[in-house]
Amino acid sequence: CFCNIGHEFVGEARCSACRPGWFKACNGLGFCTSWGTGEYANSTGASACFGCPDNTDSPAGSGSILDCVCTVGYESSGGSICSACMVGLYKPSNGSGSCISCQAGKYLNVTAGSACVTCP
């Protein structure tokens, strides 16, 4: 069996479409592999992927744009657009969380911060 682009060999002369989040870019007997981080493919039989929107990231093998979440220092106000945390606010991890105010005795004087700094 010679499998087409976006399909992998599954045995007994059969080919199967790559599942969402996985791809195969050439004809042959190879297997589907997952996309890298920051990419997704939302259909079966994919031979190409889409990049996540600006300031978002996704795990390897993502099968939907919904897997793209705001990166460190960015928050979403509902939707796929992620905005930088303002000065004095930070967000320490990827995800749908909101920016957090610096604790007493700490500050942040840049936008899109991931951690506050202790006051001198």
C-alpha positions in Angstrom: 0.0 0.0 0.0 1.2 3.5 -0.9 -0.5 6.0 1.3 -1.3 9.5 0.1 -0.3 12.8 1.8 -2.2 13.1 5.1 -2.7 9.3 5.4 -0.6 6.7 7.2 -0.1 3.0 6.7 -2.2 1.0 9.3 -1.4 -2.6 8.0 -2.9 -5.1 5.7 -2.6 -2.8 2.7 -4.8 -0.1 4.4 -4.3 3.6 4.9 -6.0 5.8 7.4 -6.3 9.6 7.5 -4.1 11.4 10.1 -6.2 12.4 13.1 -6.6 16.1 14.0 -3.4 17.6 15.3 -1.3 15.1 13.3 0.1 15.2 9.7 2.0 13.5 7.0 3.5 15.7 4.3 4.5 13.2 1.6 3.2 10.1 -0.1 4.6 6.7 1.1 4.4 4.2 3.9 5.4 6.7 6.7 3.4 7.5 9.8 1.6 10.6 10.9 3.4 12.8 13.3 2.1 15.5 15.7 2.5 19.2 15.0 4.9 21.2 17.2 3.9 23.6 19.9 2.1 26.8 18.7 0.5 25.0 15.8 -2.8 23.1 15.2 -4.6 21.2 12.5 -8.3 21.0 12.8 -9.1 18.3 10.3 -8.3 14.7 9.6 -5.9 13.9 6.7 -3.9 17.1 7.2 -0.7 17.8 5.3 -0.2 21.3 6.6 -0.9 23.2 9.9 -2.0 26.6 11.1 0.0 28.7 13.5 -1.7 29.9 16.7 -2.6 33.6 16.8 -0.1 36.2 18.1 0.8 35.9 21.8 -0.7 32.4 22.1 0.7 28.9 22.3 -0.6 25.3 22.1 0.7 21.9 23.1 2.2 19.6 20.4 -0.5 17.7 18.5 -3.2 20.2 19.0 -6.4 19.7 16.9 -8.1 23.0 17.3 -7.5 26.7 17.5 -9.2 26.4 20.9 -6.1 24.7 22.1 -4.2 28.0 21.5 -4.0 29.8 24.9 -2.5 33.1 26.0 1.2 33.0 26.7 3.0 34.1 29.9 2.4 37.9 30.4 -0.7 38.0 28.2 -4.4 37.7 29.0 -7.6 37.3 27.0 -10.6 39.5 27.4 -12.8 36.8 25.8 -12.0 35.6 22.3 -8.8 34.7 20.6 -6.9 38.0 21.0 -4.5 38.1 23.9 -3.3 41.5 25.3 -0.1 42.2 27.2 -0.4 42.7 31.0 -0.1 46.3 31.9 2.7 47.8 34.0 2.3 46.6 37.6 0.5 43.4 36.5 1.9 40.0 35.5 0.8 36.5 34.5 3.3 33.7 35.3 2.0 30.9 33.1 0.3 30.0 29.8 -3.5 29.7 29.9 -6.7 31.5 30.2 -5.9 33.3 33.5 -6.0 37.0 34.1 -3.1 39.3 34.9 -2.4 39.7 38.6 -1.3 42.8 40.6 2.2 42.8 42.2 2.2 42.1 45.9 3.1 44.8 48.4 6.9 45.4 48.3 7.2 44.3 44.7 6.9 46.1 41.4 7.0 45.6 37.6 7.8 48.4 35.2 7.3 46.6 31.9 4.3 45.3 30.0 3.8 41.5 29.4 5.6 40.6 32.6 5.9 37.1 34.0 7.0 38.0 37.6 7.3 41.0 39.9 10.6 42.2 41.3 11.3 43.0 45.0 11.6 46.7 45.6 15.1 48.0 46.3 
